[in-house]
Amino acid sequence: MELLKQWLDPVVFTTLGLMSLLMLAYVIERYLHYSRLELSSFESQEMLEIDLTNHLTIIASVGSNAPYIGLLGTVLGILITFFDLGQAGLLDASNIMTGLALALKATAMGLLVAIPSIVFYNGLQRKAEVLRLEWHHQQRISH
């Protein structure tokens, strides 16, 4: 239990931090890619779709899984708190509240990673849809 207690926060926060960095890197890459995209270079809708949706799954996966990583950290933190209280043999409200408050920080961090990720994902999805419609418009005009 001491090993879990010692490594829980570093593992959870490092995982969430890496997820956040990965998400931000792909968000920046997608926005830059969309700004430089030449729609006329695509001959088929399928190839355009592949190009537009590349890496969006990773951004969405971060947004949907970060809360679960945070929740796992919270559940394990609560488990540690109850274990420590059981070992101490006394029921002190301040120890319980302190342990629970510290455990909840993992959920908060998971949400802080997930919320921007979902916002960026939705924004990128909208931008991809606009580019798709512009491509269709160009196709109609050129034929």
C-alpha positions in Angstrom: 0.0 0.0 0.0 2.9 2.4 0.7 4.1 1.9 -2.9 0.7 2.8 -4.2 0.5 5.8 -1.9 3.9 7.0 -3.0 3.4 6.6 -6.7 -0.3 7.3 -7.2 -0.1 11.1 -7.8 3.0 11.1 -9.9 1.6 8.4 -12.2 -1.8 9.9 -12.5 -0.6 13.5 -13.1 2.2 12.4 -15.4 -0.3 10.4 -17.5 -2.7 13.3 -17.6 0.1 15.7 -18.4 1.3 13.6 -21.3 -2.2 13.2 -22.6 -2.6 17.0 -22.5 0.7 17.6 -24.3 -0.2 15.0 -27.0 -3.7 16.6 -27.4 -2.2 20.1 -27.7 0.4 19.0 -30.2 -2.2 17.4 -32.5 -4.6 20.4 -32.1 -1.8 22.8 -33.2 -0.9 20.5 -36.0 -4.5 20.2 -37.3 -5.1 24.0 -37.2 -1.9 24.6 -39.0 -2.6 21.9 -41.6 -6.2 23.2 -42.2 -4.9 26.8 -42.7 -2.4 25.6 -45.4 -4.7 23.0 -47.1 -5.2 23.3 -50.8 -8.6 21.9 -51.5 -8.0 21.7 -55.2 -5.3 19.1 -54.7 -7.9 16.5 -53.7 -9.5 14.6 -56.6 -11.8 12.5 -54.4 -14.0 13.1 -51.4 -12.5 10.0 -49.7 -9.0 11.3 -49.8 -10.1 14.7 -48.6 -12.0 13.0 -45.7 -8.9 10.9 -44.7 -6.8 14.1 -44.7 -9.3 16.2 -42.7 -9.9 13.6 -40.0 -6.3 12.5 -39.5 -5.4 12.7 -35.8 -8.9 13.8 -34.7 -9.4 10.4 -33.0 -6.5 11.0 -30.7 -7.8 14.4 -29.6 -11.3 12.8 -29.0 -9.7 9.9 -27.1 -7.9 12.2 -24.8 -11.1 14.1 -24.1 -13.1 11.0 -23.4 -10.5 9.1 -21.4 -8.9 11.9 -19.2 -11.9 11.9 -16.8 -11.5 8.2 -16.3 -7.8 8.5 -15.5 -8.7 11.2 -13.0 -11.5 9.1 -11.6 -9.2 6.1 -11.2 -6.7 8.3 -9.3 -9.6 9.5 -7.0 -10.8 6.0 -6.3 -7.4 4.8 -5.5 -6.8 7.9 -3.3 -10.0 7.2 -1.4 -9.0 3.5 -1.0 -5.6 4.7 0.5 -7.4 7.1 2.8 -9.8 4.4 4.1 -6.9 1.9 4.5 -4.9 4.4 6.5 -7.8 5.2 8.7 -8.5 1.5 9.3 -4.8 1.0 10.2 -4.8 3.9 12.5 -7.9 2.6 14.3 -9.4 6.0 14.9 -12.1 7.8 13.1 -11.1 11.5 12.9 -13.2 13.7 10.6 -10.3 16.0 9.7 -8.2 13.0 8.5 -11.1 11.7 6.4 -11.9 15.1 4.9 -8.2 15.8 4.1 -7.7 12.4 2.5 -10.9 12.8 0.4 -10.0 16.3 -0.7 -6.5 15.2 -1.8 -8.1 12.3 -3.7 -10.5 14.5 -5.6 -7.7 16.5 -7.1 -7.1 13.7 -9.6 -10.7 14.0 -10.9 -10.3 17.8 -11.2 -7.1 17.4 -13.2 -8.8 14.8 -15.4 -11.6 17.3 -16.1 -9.1 20.1 -16.8 -7.5 18.0 -19.5 -10.8 16.6 -20.9 -12.8 19.9 -21.3 -10.4 21.8 -23.5 -9.8 18.6 -25.5 -13.5 18.2 -26.3 -13.8 21.9 -27.1 -10.8 21.7 -29.5 -12.2 18.5 -31.1 -15.6 20.1 -31.7 -13.9 23.1 -33.2 -11.7 21.0 -35.5 -14.7 18.9 -36.5 -16.5 22.1 -37.5 -13.5 23.4 -39.4 -13.2 20.0 -41.3 -16.9 20.2 -42.2 -16.5 23.7 -43.6 -13.5 22.6 -45.6 -15.6 19.6 -46.9 -18.4 21.9 -48.0 -15.9 24.3 -49.7 -14.4 21.4 -51.6 -17.9 20.3 -52.7 -18.7 23.8 -53.8 -15.4 24.0 -55.8 -16.2 20.6 -57.4 -19.6 21.9 -58.6 -18.2 25.1 -60.0 -15.5 23.3 -61.9 -17.9 20.8 -63.6 
